[in-house]
Amino acid sequence: MAYESVRGMRDILPQDIGYWTLLEDKVREVARRFNYREIRVPLVEHTELFSRGIGEATDVVNKEMYTFPDKKGRSLTLRPEATASVVRAYVEHGLFTTEPFQKLFYIGPMFRYEKPQKGRSRQFHQYGVEAIGSLDPALDVEVINLAWELMDSLGLKGLSLRLNSIGCAADRKQYRQILRDYFAERIESMCEDCQRRYEENPLRILDCKNDLCQPHIKDAPGSAEHLCKSCADHFASVRQHLDRLGLSYTIDSRLVRGLDYYTRTVFELVSVDLGAKDELLGGGRYDGLVEMLGGPPTPGVGFAGGMERLILVLKERMQPHDTQRLDLFLATLGEEGRSLALDLARDLRRQGLSVDLDYRGRALRKQMTQANQLGARYLLVLGDDETASKKGKLKKMDSGVETEVILTVEEIERVIE
Ligand code: HAM
């Protein structure tokens, strides 16, 4: 019997790994530029952290969590996201006592029991940032700016930022009532989930993807039109900062995002290629979450993006070779050539170049094909002539141009770099 991976949980194979390491490197690099430090939190938490933090009425908590009892009967959950865990860590370790303002980032797997499809899986990966400890609208914009910089560093275009404010707890309470009034006459003809959401939290109706509900949602009142003075000022300031930095956005006053902890600013970055339904990343403020999870009143803002989705977009623009380049393939002819190749490979690798050679005794032509398949930047053939003369021809694979070199590490390095 052959085993298969669990549905919705995919292997990442070597032919794809270059995209993953490239993305991870870029996240780390951009986070460093913005002074965000990495945090690693466990994959498993007490279920209550998510049910309270994310909200009982959300799809994530209601339908999508992997929850199981441990051997002592305690309910544990595979993390469906990391914001609640990061805030738990912030509170648990009293990070606020030494430095209440923390700028953090993370990369790692998350778990949601969703219907697997393109860009949606049950074990998926997120990169994300959380800036905890300031209400400054410039910080909302820093977080958005970081997201744009990341996309920029990956050469991604055709993206658009949707922005909204859902206000403070009092605003949301009022907005919930406005939505209830609006949906009152329509809810009968909407899906069962929405009927439940209508009772539990009508904001969640706005996340509904069901075609049946779309015509009703389309004309629902927007949240940004019902903000208190302080939240309206905050939102205006966020927009001013975005304008000043030249970061474009469109206001979508029905964008509420699917998690209950959000307050004020919410945003999503969508790729035109992926279609507006599946956002590349999403985030916003969560000014009540730290306190809800037992810490002092502390605001926060952040976002997370799905790596699978971003890689789908990257794949359309980049070959796997572009993500992980082999610098040099040493093709060998005869025993002498092979000994020289083994020595050179050791020395060049020590200098930081990526070097490979044949280990299957293949004919020269086959070795050249292999160099091509590996996407090697340069090829060097080492046979009796090269061993005797201590000279060889470094061939640049994309142009076919050959450069004669003395076979020393320094000479080869000089040509390749
Ligand atoms: P979220 O919108 O639930 O927000 O997820 C963020 C991103 O994770 C989505 O935009 C999407 O790219 C990706 N994603 C979500 N579910 C899946 C899935 N099943 N398969 C593949 N990708 C998926 C959060 O998780 C918040 N914690 C974001 C945040 C951080 N807000 C403030 N700070």
Boltz pocket constraint, residues with backbone or C-beta under 6 A from the ligand:
constraints:
  - pocket:
      binder: B
      contacts: [[A, 80], [A, 81], [A, 82], [A, 83], [A, 112], [A, 114], [A, 119], [A, 120], [A, 121], [A, 122], [A, 124], [A, 125], [A, 126], [A, 128], [A, 129], [A, 130], [A, 258], [A, 259], [A, 279], [A, 280], [A, 281], [A, 282], [A, 283], [A, 284], [A, 285], [A, 286], [A, 301], [A, 302], [A, 303], [A, 304], [A, 305], [A, 306], [A, 307], [A, 308], [A, 309]]
      max_distance: 6.0
